């Protein structure tokens, strides 16, 4: 079992920056792929970025070049640095921990609201 708590959401103007943090507890953090998803009103939850246990990263096309995911295994924390924010980035952002053995196990945080508006 993994418990995840997100921090860092809020209101920001277009073009601004925010950094989200997600602190994990309850298991060996370093073995999990960690990701950030988001869900806007009326839309499905979508993957924003993922960082694998070995450090490889994946990004949604819509955030490439603007968002950066990083992890600090010593602090059991994953970060999402969001720059050049746009109104369409407005959503609830969820932290995800994933481990795939014969089955995929997914764990979720409670979500944090990010609103990009002038």
RARAPE-V767594 format. One record per residue. N is the residue number from 1. RES is the residue in one small letter. PSI is psi in whole degrees, -180 to 180 (* if undefined). Layout:
<<N	RES	PSI> <N	RES	PSI>>
This chain:
<<1	x	142> <2	x	133> <3	x	135> <4	x	134> <5	x	125> <6	x	151> <7	x	154> <8	x	-1> <9	x	173> <10	x	-166> <11	x	132> <12	x	150> <13	x	155> <14	x	138> <15	x	-10> <16	x	-176> <17	x	152> <18	x	153> <19	x	123> <20	x	145> <21	x	149> <22	x	119> <23	x	131> <24	x	149> <25	x	160> <26	x	-11> <27	x	-176> <28	x	103> <29	x	-40> <30	x	-18> <31	x	-7> <32	x	143> <33	x	132> <34	x	138> <35	x	163> <36	x	129> <37	x	165> <38	x	154> <39	x	117> <40	x	158> <41	x	129> <42	x	5> <43	x	162> <44	x	156> <45	x	137> <46	x	150> <47	x	131> <48	x	-51> <49	x	151> <50	x	143> <51	x	125> <52	x	170> <53	x	-33> <54	x	-5> <55	x	-10> <56	x	147> <57	x	152> <58	x	144> <59	x	148> <60	x	147> <61	x	-33> <62	x	-16> <63	x	-3> <64	x	134> <65	x	-11> <66	x	-35> <67	x	149> <68	x	128> <69	x	141> <70	x	159> <71	x	149> <72	x	99> <73	x	-28> <74	x	-27> <75	x	5> <76	x	42> <77	x	140> <78	x	143> <79	x	154> <80	x	108> <81	x	121> <82	x	116> <83	x	164> <84	x	48> <85	x	146> <86	x	157> <87	x	-33> <88	x	-6> <89	x	-7> <90	x	125> <91	x	171> <92	x	128> <93	x	131> <94	x	136> <95	x	142> <96	x	138> <97	x	131> <98	x	136> <99	x	129> <100	x	118> <101	x	-117> <102	x	-20> <103	x	153> <104	x	128> <105	x	126> <106	x	136> <107	x	145> <108	x	147> <109	x	-179> <110	x	-13> <111	x	151> <112	x	136> <113	x	132> <114	x	123> <115	x	124> <116	x	110> <117	x	149> <118	x	*>>
